[in-house]
Amino acid sequence: MGNLVVRGLDDRIVQALKRRAAEHQRSAEAEHRAILEQALTSPPRRPLAEVLAEMPDAGEDADFQRRDESAADDVFG
């Protein structure tokens, strides 16, 4: 296993890491490892536009238009 030393961190970052570690009931070192693992091994988030562009074509716009409720009452009423 490798080691990582991070120099020159702002004191605010160090304090925030310690607070976050305390919230998760682990050491600052363990919290640092967890943050790095999550950031570097999780799949990247994709933009909504990209996700929507990959959706299959589900029909024409008219297929999804709302019907007039009074017309629906005549049919089902």
C-alpha positions as CSV (number, residue, x, y, z in Angstrom):
1,M,0.0,0.0,0.0
2,G,1.2,3.5,-0.8
3,N,1.4,6.6,1.3
4,L,0.3,10.1,0.5
5,V,1.5,13.3,2.1
6,V,-0.4,16.5,1.4
7,R,1.5,19.6,2.2
8,G,0.4,23.3,2.3
9,L,-3.2,22.7,3.2
10,D,-5.2,25.7,4.5
11,D,-6.0,25.3,8.2
12,R,-9.7,25.6,7.3
13,I,-9.5,22.5,5.2
14,V,-7.7,20.6,8.0
15,Q,-10.4,21.6,10.5
16,A,-13.2,20.7,8.1
17,L,-11.6,17.3,7.6
18,K,-11.4,16.8,11.3
19,R,-15.0,17.8,11.8
20,R,-16.2,15.5,9.0
21,A,-14.2,12.7,10.5
22,A,-15.7,13.2,13.9
23,E,-19.2,13.2,12.3
24,H,-18.4,9.8,10.8
25,Q,-16.7,8.6,14.0
26,R,-13.3,7.9,12.4
27,S,-9.9,9.4,12.3
28,A,-9.0,12.3,10.0
29,E,-6.7,9.8,8.2
30,A,-9.5,7.3,7.6
31,E,-11.8,10.2,6.5
32,H,-9.2,11.4,4.1
33,R,-8.9,7.8,2.6
34,A,-12.7,7.6,2.3
35,I,-13.0,10.9,0.6
36,L,-10.2,10.0,-1.9
37,E,-11.7,6.6,-2.6
38,Q,-15.2,8.0,-3.2
39,A,-14.0,10.7,-5.4
40,L,-11.7,8.6,-7.5
41,T,-13.6,5.3,-7.8
42,S,-17.2,6.4,-8.1
43,P,-18.6,6.6,-11.6
44,P,-18.6,10.2,-12.9
45,R,-21.9,12.0,-12.9
46,R,-23.3,12.6,-16.3
47,P,-25.0,15.8,-17.4
48,L,-28.8,15.5,-17.6
49,A,-28.8,16.5,-21.3
50,E,-26.5,13.5,-22.1
51,V,-28.8,11.1,-20.2
52,L,-31.9,12.5,-22.0
53,A,-30.2,12.3,-25.4
54,E,-29.6,8.6,-24.8
55,M,-33.2,7.8,-24.0
56,P,-35.0,5.8,-26.8
57,D,-37.7,7.4,-28.9
58,A,-41.0,6.6,-27.2
59,G,-43.4,8.0,-29.8
60,E,-44.7,11.3,-31.1
61,D,-45.3,14.4,-29.0
62,A,-49.0,14.0,-29.6
63,D,-49.0,10.6,-27.9
64,F,-48.2,12.4,-24.6
65,Q,-50.6,15.4,-24.9
66,R,-53.2,15.7,-22.2
67,R,-56.7,15.0,-23.2
68,D,-59.5,17.4,-22.4
69,E,-61.1,16.2,-19.1
70,S,-64.6,16.9,-20.3
71,A,-64.1,14.7,-23.3
72,A,-62.8,12.0,-21.0
73,D,-65.9,12.3,-18.9
74,D,-68.1,11.7,-22.0
75,V,-66.2,8.5,-22.8
76,F,-65.9,7.1,-19.3
77,G,-68.9,8.8,-17.6
